Amino acid sequence: MSSTTVTTERSGFSVSEYIVCLNGIVWREALRFLHQRERFVSALVRPLVWLFIFAAGFRQVLGISIIPPYETYILYEVYIAPGLMAMIQLFNGMQSSLSMVYDREMGNMRTLLVSPLPRGYLLFCKLLAGTAVSLLQVYTFLLIAWFWDITPPTIGYLTVLPALMLSGLMLGALGMLISASIKQLENFAGVMNFVIFPMFFASSALYPLWRVQEGSPMLYYVCQCNPFTYVVELIRFALYGKMNWVSLAVVGGCTVVFMIGAILAYDPSRGLVRRGPGGGEA
């Protein structure tokens, strides 16, 4: 009498397994953030320098007229606050990508990416973890700015949260896409400078676009094509309980494009991250 053994192959993972993966990646990023206190301080130093030092000098030079979403004349430091919030997320997204380059060289990311879970989901978990860290930094900045009389409507602290989450995902996905093309850790600092500073200065973070258009029409069109401009405007309107639909569409579309690009780039069969001689990812 012969016996037949029936084997059942698993067709996927359960919801609890996906949650365990997300929890592990988020906790790893949170613990790394807690053990790197200088990263938290450095993330706040740059925007606070602009807020306390540069804003005091530019206040008399750059008068801000009544433009949406503001309903009255505002001080210069009030205008640049949303741009500085976006700057925190931009630097955090690039620093998270820097950690991915480091982990890929040291082997931690290599171990993560060869797990049986879908690679896109793993990268998305990493992206969510970095966004959560940036939210903590941004709200700490808002707390400090409150003592500097930068006080948006109380409801704005809640309405800005979805905008911060979406913008954090977009900037993190951009950094992840860039990190896929970096082969050595030493090259990443130079790439960051060529990405961060042009994106920040060629936007509406420090001055309204109508002033840019008066001074340089060419720079105005560059700012219009810069996705960081729409990140700043999305945060600016949300901080005052309003919605800029054009900015929402651009930021949402760029988030999808950058995320798909990062997933493809981290696919060793067709992306920029290739398999090395030992079977690992180079």
C-alpha positions, 0 to 999 in steps of 0.5 A: 500500500503506497502512501502519498504525501501532499505538500502545501506551498505557502502562497504568501505571508499573513498580515501579522508577519507583515506587521512584525516586519514593519515593527522590527524595521521601525524599532531599529530606526527608532533605536538608532535615532535614540543612540545618535543624539547628535543627529537630532541636534544637528537636524535642528541646528540648521533651521534654528540658525535660519530662524534666529539669525538670518531671519533677523537680518532679512526681516527689514529687506524682504517684506512679505505681502498678503499672499495665500494662505496668509490673510494679513501681513506677516513677519519674515520668520513666519513666512520661512517656518514652513520651508524650514520644516521641509528642510528638516525632512529633506535632510532627514531623508538624505541622512536615512539614505546615507544609513542605507548606503552604510548598511549596504556596505556593512551587510545589515541592509544586504541581510534585510533585502534577501529576506523572503518578504517583498522587497518593495514592502521592505523599502516602504517600511524603511521609508515609514520609519524615516518619516516617523523620525522626521515628524518628531524633529519637525514638531520639536522645531515647531515647539521651539518656534512657538516660543519665538512667536511663530504661532499658527492656528491651533488646528494647524498642528493637526492639519499639517500632520498628513502633509508632513507624512506625505512630504516625508515619504516623497523626500525619503523616497527621493533619497532612497532612489539616489542611494541606490546609485551610490557605490561607495559611502564617500561619494554620498556627501558630495551627491547630497550637496548637489541635491539638497542645496539646489532644491532648498534655495531654488524653491519658495522656502526662503522667498515668495515666487513672485519676488523670484520672478521679478528678479530672475524669470529663469530662476522662477521657472526652475523653482516651478519645476522643483518638487521641493517648492510644492512640498513647502507650499503643501506644508504652508497651506496645511499649517493654516488649515487650508489645502493647495491642490496643485501641491498635493497632486505634485507631491503625491505623484512624485512620491509614487514615481520616486518610490517605484524608481527606488524599488526598481533600482534596488532590484538586482535583476534590473536596477542599479544595485547589482549582485557581487561575486559572492552572491551578495549585493554590491 
